[in-house]
Amino acid sequence: MELGPEELSSRRSAHPLARAMPVIRELMGAYATDGEHLLAVCDAHGRLLWVEGHTAARRAAGLMNFVEGARWAESVAGTNAPGTAIAVDRPVQVFAAEHFLRPVQRWTCAASPVHDPRTGRVLGAVDITGGDRLAHPHSLAFVQAVAQAVESHLALLAPAPGSDVDAVRLSALGRDEALLVARGRRLRLSRRHSEILVALARRPEGLSGDELLVELYEDESVTPVTLRAELSRLRRLLGPDLLDSRPYRLAVAVDADFDTVTRRLGSGAVAAALDAYAGPLLPGSGAPAVVRLRQRVEEQLRAALIARGDPGLLADWAYSPWGEEDLAVWRALAGAVPASQRAALQARVRGLDAEQRA
């Protein structure tokens, strides 16, 4: 159990999927109870926030720790539907012996990730877990349909026109191709266009062509003509009213997810900053401006987590794909947990230390 009763309650009430639980229960509740199955909803870190359904199934699932507050991320529990669906960002069905953990191999489950309809960020996953009767392709289609219904419901709850619907949002954390939401359009950008928008979002006063060239290209042989061609293609994609020139700058304020993380850190809201952090900034990019910003955001967040010393927050980082080899965070986590949980973590620390010294 990772989340105690009080923390579980606060995480539930603050989580975006809490507003969709009536829809999830309506679509899945009777099916789970009548079929002796379980419906489960987890957050983007694989923590089970809701587990509901047939009483006997809940009792049996408790024996393998499939309970509210437990972490079922793939990095912790191995192959399982909710954790794997989040890891690969697509619907997943896992049959019996395909589960990594032996106690889970009598179960079959299907799960689908749920995305924020505005930003495309993974919010969590909906899951159906039960016995052999779930071993059917219809189970996978069912949870996928539920996830789509949840996303549609959240879209309806989004701010009405005239509030912040005209805001321009840039999501670049944990993805190589940024997502731009602007004036009702959702644009998936190319890698180079993603780098350009990140660089310009960080410099609202604008950049000259020579400055932008230095920010984007490691190769000094790249010419200004190449950059102007990219900017011309980007302007055609965005429209002339979003990208200005002389200097190059964004004509409107952009709400970028990496700025959200740093703002929350600046106000001391470490847990909220971690919730907004979907992974390293454009992880495949080698653009100098992106590399510097990626390192800065990551280092600031890591330092805040270590200073806070909260075992739940440290575990969120340590068990993530980007934190699984972070020795400093694993050390902090080993020192923050109760003595009864320390041995396995200290073994992990020793293993990482040996690997990094080799």
DOMI-678291 format. One record per atom (N, C-alpha, C): x, y, z. Coordinates in steps of 0.02 Angstrom, whole numbers, plus 50000, padded with zeros to 5 digits. Layout:
BEGIN
XYZ;...
END
This chain:
BEGIN
500434994150000;500005000050000;500445006250000;500365010449949;500775016449946;500425022449975;499775023049963;499395028749988;498965026650048;499075030050105;498645028950162;497955031950151;497485030750197;496795033150188;496735040650176;497105044650214;497055051950207;497335054250140;497935051650122;498235053750059;497825051250000;497555045150006;497125042549952;496525047049942;496215049249996;495635053549991;495805060149957;496375063149976;496555069549947;496755068749874;497095063249856;497285062149786;496655061049743;496175057349770;495555056349733;495195062949719;495105066849771;494705072949763;495035077949716;495705077949713;496065082549670;496165079949599;496045073549588;496205070649523;495665072349471;495875074049409;495385075749357;494865070249344;495055063849353;494585058449338;494035057849391;494105061349447;493585061149498;492925063649468;492965068549423;492355071449393;492025066549344;492405061549323;492135056649275;491915050149308;492005049449373;491825043149406;491085041449399;490615046249401;489915044249389;489815041049321;490165043449269;490115040449203;490415033449203;491005032749234;491335026249237;490895021149273;490605023249328;490175018549367;489555016649327;489275021549292;488675020049253;488825015049197;489395015749165;489565011349109;489845004649131;490195004549187;490554998449206;490304995149269;489954998949312;489774996349378;489374989949377;488814990049342;488384984049341;488734978249306;489104979749253;489474974549217;489974971149264;490324975149304;490814972349350;490484968149404;489954970849434;489624967349489;489294960949464;488914961349410;488554955449385;489024950049360;489594952149332;490064947249305;490584944949354;490524947149418;491024945649469;491714948049449;491714954249421;492334957449401;492454963549446;493004967049431;493174973249464;493274978749412;493044984649428;493244990449389;493764994149431;494284996549397;494805000249432;495005006349392;495195011549426;495435017649395;496085019649429;496605020649389;497245022549418;497455029349391;497935032449424;498205038749400;498785037449352;499105042749329;499635042049279;500255038749306;500305037949372;500865034549403;500715027249419;500115024949399;499935018049411;499655016649480;499485021749518;499185020749585;498435019849578;498175014549607;497465013149604;497085017849650;496675022149620;496295026949659;495595024349675;495315020449631;494655017349643;494685010049621;494445005549663;494354998549646;493674996549672;493204994949626;492514993649645;492264987549607;491714984549632;491434978849597;491194973449644;491214967249621;490954961549658;491334960549723;490974959349778;491284958749844;491794953149847;491614947349821;492084941649823;492704943049781;492604946349724;493184948049681;493634953049716;493354957749752;493764962649788;494154959249843;493834954449876;494174950849930;494764946849902;494644943549845;495184939549815;495734944049788;495554949649760;496054954249734;496484957249789;496194957849849;496574960349905;497164956049923;497114949549908;497664944849924;498274946149881;498174949349822;498754950949780;498894958549780;498594962049828;498704969249838;498414973449781;497914970949747;497564974949697;497014978749734;497224983849769;496774987649813;496894995049804;496404999049825;496475006249821;497095008549860;497495012849829;498095015349861;498725011649841;498665005749810;499255001849790;499505004249722;500155003249711;500455005349648;500514999249602;500234999949542;500274994649492;500594997149427;501065001849434;501455003949376;501844997949349;501964997749285;502314992149255;503014991449284;503334997049302;504014996749330;504024993549398;503444993049431;503404990149498;503124983049496;502574982149459;502204975849460;502304971649397;502724973949351;502814970249289;502204970949244;502144966549196;501604966949147;500924966149182;500494971049175;499804970849199;499424976149160;498774975449153;498404979749107;498444987149124;498264989349184;498274996649196;498974999549192;499464996149223;500144998849221;500444998849151;500324993549113;500594993249045;500234998048998;499584998849007;499215003548965;499485010648972;499675012549032;499965019149043;500665019449013;501045014149021;501735014148996;501775014648920;501315011248885;501345011248811;500845016048780;500415019048823;499915023948800;499455021048746;499185015248759;498675012248714;498295006948753;497705004848730;497324999648764;497714993048765;497664989448820;498034983248829;497584978048862;497634971848840;497304966248873;497844961148893;497824958948954;498334954248980;497964948049004;498144942348976;497824936048993;498234932149044;497924930149097;498184925249145;498954925249150;499274920049121;499994919049129;500424924449097;500114928949059;500504934549032;500694939549086;500354939249143;500534943649198;501234941749224;501594946849245;502274945649270;502264942149338;501834944549383;501814941849451;501394935549454;501664930349485;501314923949488;500624924349521;500544928049577;499874928249609;499334931249564;499534934949512;499054938349468;498864933949409;499184928349401;499094924549340;498444920649335;498034920849386;497364918049382;496854923149357;497084929249345;496644934649325;496764936549252;496254939449222;496304942549156;496054949749163;496394954249129;496194961349137;496284965049071;495914970449064;495964974749005;495924981949029;496344986249001;496364993249023;496504997748963;496285003948970;496405008948918;496595015548951;497105018948924;497285025448953;496755030648940;496715035548984;496265041148976;496685047448971;496525051748921;496925057648909;496545064048926;496915069148945;496625075748952;496415078148883;495775079648873;495555081548805;495855088048780;496125092248824;496425098548802;497155097748784;497535094048824;498255093648815;498495087048786;498075081848789;498285075248767;498695071448819;498815074348877;499215071148929;498835065248958;499185059748972;498875053949004;498695055749076;498055054949092;497815056249161;497825049949203;497755044249172;497705037849208;497435032549162;497105027549190;496825022149149;496205019349183;495745016749142;495175012949168;495305005549153;495115001349200;495294994249196;494704989949216;494634984149184;494164978949205;494574972749219;494504969949278;494894964149300;494434958649325;494564952549305;494144947049328;494434940349306;493984935549297;494194928749281;494204927249207;494124920949190;494194918649121;493684921749074;493114923949101;492584926649058;492794933149025;493324936349050;493564942549020;494054941148963;494224934848953;494714933148901;494384933248832;494174939148812;493814939948749;493984946748720;494054947548655;494204954048625;493704959548643;493084957448658;492574962448675;492774966248738;493144963148783;493354966548845;493794972448830;494254971448783;494704976948764;494314982548731;493864980848686;493454985948653;493014989648703;492784986048754;492364988948805;492734994448844;493334992948870;493694997948909;493915003748865;494065002348802;494255007848757;493655012548746;493065009648739;492465013848731;492325017948794;492435014948852;492345018548915;492835024348919;493465023148902;493975028448904;493785034148858;493525032548799;493315037748751;492725041648779;492265038148812;491695041548842;491925046248898;492415044148936;492685048348990;493015054548961;493405053748908;493725059448877;493205064348848;492675061748820;492145066048793;491805069748850;491695066248906;491385069448964;491825075048991;492485073848996;492935078949021;492965084948973;492915083548908;492905089048859;492295093448869;491725090448885;491115094348898;491175098548960;491585096249008;491685100049069;492225105349063;492555105649005;493085110548995;492795117548997;493205122649007;492955129549011;492535131448951;492015135148963;491565137348909;491895142848867;491645143748806;491915149148764;491865155848801;492395159848793;492415166248827;492795166048892;492975159948917;493395159748977;494115159048954;494415153048961;495105152348937;495145147848876;494595147248840;494605142748782;495055145348727;495185151948727;495615154848676;496355154348694;496515151648752;497205150948772;497575146148726;498215147348719;498645143048679;499055138848728;499005132248720;499345127648767;499855123448729;500435122648759;500965118748730;501155113148778;501105106948755;501295101248796;501905098048764;502475098248799;503095095648771;503465091148820;503195090048879;503515085648928;503345078348912;503855074148912;503745066948903;503555064948832;503675069248783;503495067648715;504005070948667;504165067448613;504645070048564;504315074848515;503655074348507;503295078748463;502775082448505;502875088948512;502445092848556;501735093348529;501275094548574;500575095548556;500385102748570;500135106248521;499915113148529;499155113348522;498825116248572;498105117348571;497995124848565;497725126848509;497645133948495;496985135348459;496545139048493;495925141448462;495515135748432;495435130648471;495025125048451;495375119848408;496005120948391;496375116048351;496895112548395;496995106048382;497515102148414;498015100148361;498625102748367;499135101648317;499715097648347;499845091848317;500445088148335;501015090548292;501535093148323;502065096448287;502635091748270;503005093248217;503605089448202;504125090848256;504655086848257;505175087848308;505475094848303;505655096948242;505975103548236;505485109148254;504865108648234;504375113748252;504255113748328;504285107848358;504225107448431;504785111348465;505395110448440;505975113948469;505915121448460;505675123648402;505595130748390;505095133748439;504535130448448;504025133248493;504255133248566;504625128148586;504895128048654;505375133948663;505815134948615;506295140448620;505945147148622;505435148148581;505085154548580;504635155448642;504345150048666;503935150548726;504345152748787;504985150748787;505415152748843;505675159848836;505625162648776;505875169448764;505325173748733;504825175648772;504255179348743;504445186048712;505025188748732;505245195048701;505485193948630;505615187748611;505815186148543;506555184948535;506735182048478;507425180448461;507565182448389;508165184948378;508365186348309;508485179648273;508555180048208;508685173948170;509335170748192;509855174748203;510505171948224;510445168748293;510075172048339;509995169248406;509605162648404;509085162548365;508685156348360;509085150748328;509515152448281;509945147448250;510395144148302;510685148148346;511125145548398;510725141248448;510115143348462;509695139748510;509485132848485;509425132148419;509125126048391;509625121048363;510185123348338;510615118948299;511305118148332;511495111848344;512175110448367;512675111248310;512455109748251;512885109948192;512945117148167;513545120048173;513645127048155;513605128148079;513615122648040;513585123447968;512875124647942;512365123847986;511675125147966;511595132547949;511295134047893;511245140947870;510595144247891;510585150947892;509955154447907;509405152847858;509585151047796;509075149247747;508675143147770;509025138247799;508695132247825;508195134047880;508405138347925;507965140447980;507355144347953;507475148847906;506915152747878;506405148147844;506645142947812;506185138147780;505755134547832;506065132647888;505685129247941;505165134047971;505365140247981;504905145148010;504335146647961;504475146647898;503945147747848;503445142047850;503685135847855;503225130147859;502815130447924;503145132447978;502795132848042;502265138348040;502405143948008;501915149348004;501305147147964;501425143347910;500855140847871;500425136047912;500745132247956;500385127547998;499985131148052;500295136048084;499975139448140;499495144848118;499625147948062;499255153748041;499665159948055;499575165248017;500005171148022;499925175048087;499385173948124;499265177948184;499565174948247;499925169348242;500225166348301;500975167148303;501285168248246;502015168648243;502225175148209;502585179448246;502835185748219;503575185148201;503815189948164;504525190148146;504815197048162;505485197448160;505865203648173;505705206748240;505855203548295;506165196948302;505635191448298;505875185348292;505425179648292;505145178948363;504485178748368;504165178148433;503455175648424;503175172948478;502475170848478;502035176948490;501525177748450;501105183748454;500605183448511;500535177648543;500065176848599;500425173448656;500155174148716;500425170748774;500305163248767;500805159348785;500755152048780;500805149048850;500335144748866;500345141148929;500695134448918;501335134148935;501735128248922;501775123748984;501755117148974;501735112649031;502385113049072;502955114349040;503575114949078;503585121249121;503255126549098;503195132549139;502725131249199;502225127049189;501775125249245;502175121949301;502625117349282;503045113949332;503465119049371;503805123449336;504245128149371;503845133149412;503255135249389;502835139849429;502635136449494;502425130249489;502205126749550;502785125649598;503365124149571;503955123549615;504105130149649;504035135549611;504185142149639;503725143949696;503115141249696;502645142649750;502665137449805;503115132549799;503185127349850;502705121549842;502325121349787;501835115949776;502185110049741;502585106349780;503005101149751;502585095349722;502075093249760;501655087749736;501295089649671;501045095849669;500705098149608;501185098749550;501805100749564;502305101149511;502455094149483;502515089249527;502645082449504;502065079749464;501455081349483;500865079149445;500875082049375;501135088049367;501155091249302;501735088849259;502215085349290;502815083149254;502675076449221;502595076449156;502445070349118;503065066849093;503655069449109;504275066449086;504745071749060;505345069849040;505835074649015;505585078548955;505805084748950;505605089148896;505895086748829;505455085448780;505675083148713;506285078648719;506215072748749;506795068748768;507265066848711;507025066648650;507455064948594;507815070848563;507705076848589;507985082848558;508695084248582;509115086348535;509785088548552;509875096048543;509335099648530;509375106848521;509635110048586;510155114248582;510465116948643;509965120148691;509495124148665;509005127348709;508575122248745;508385117048710;507955111848740;508355107848792;508965106148776;509385102348823;509475106148887;509625112648883;509725116648943;509085116948985;508525118248952;507885118748988;507685112049017;507785106648980;507635099949005;508015098549069;508655099949069;509065098749128;508855103149186;508695109549172;508515114149225;507865112049259;507365110349220;506725108249250;506815101849290;507165097049262;507275090749297;507655091749362;508195095649359;508605096649420;508215100349474;507825105349454;507425108949504;506915104449538;506585100349497;506075095949525;506385090549570;506935087549547;507275082449588;507505085349654;507805091249652;508045094449713;507475095749762;506895097949735;506315099349778;506055092849809;506035087549771;505795081149796;506255078549852;506905078949841;507375076549891;507335080749954;507265087349946;507215091750004;506575090550043;506015089150007;505385087850041;505405081250080;505715076150052;505795069850087;505155065850096;504655067250055;504025063550059;504105056850023;504015051250057;504135044750024;503685043449964;503065045749967;502615044749911;502845048449849;503045054749858;503285058749801;503945056049774;504395054149819;505025051249798;504915044849759;504435040749781;504285034449746;503995035849677;503585041149670;503325042949605;503895044049555;504415047449578;504985048849534;505405042549524;505565039049578;506025033349574;505755027749530;505095026649532;504805021149494;504565023349424;504725029549405;504555031749338;505105029649289;504955029549224;505475027649176;506085032149179;505995038549195;506565043149196;506915043149264;506625039949314;506935040049380;507195033349404;507115028149363;507285021349387;508035020349399;508465024749372;509185024349385;509445030549420;509005034249452;509195040449486;509425038749557;510075037949565;510345035549628;510185040149686;510235046749675;510105051449730;509395050949756;508915050149710;508215049549732;508095042949766;508385037549740;508315031049774;508605031149844;509175034649852;509465035249919;508985039049966;508715044549940;508245048449980;507625044349998;507375040349950;506795036249963;506945030950016;507535027850012;507725022750061;507765025750131;507955032050136;508005035250201;507345038050227;506835038450183;506205041450202;505665036450222;505735030150201;505215025250216;505305022250285;504785019150312;504855015650377;505385010150373;505665008550431;506215003650434;506014996950404;505374995050409;505154988550384;505184988150308;505194993850273;505214993950200;505914995650173;506394996450216;507024999350195;507494994350161;507464988050179;507964983150155;507974982650079;507384981950048;507364981249975;507604987549941;507454993249969;507664999549938;508425000449945;508694998450002;509414999050011;509784994349963;509484988549950;509784983949901;509784987149832;509244990649815;509204994049751;509744999549747;509845003249801;510345008449803;511045005449793;511184999949826;511844996849818;511954994449746;511424991649716;511474989449647;511604995149599;511235000549607;511335006349564;512035009349573;512255009749636;512915012549651;513455008349616;513395001749620;513884997349588;513884998249512;513284998749483;513234999549410;513555006149388;513435011449426;513685018049405;514435018949419;514705014849463;515425015049476;515815010849425;515465005949395;515805001349349;516055004849286;
END
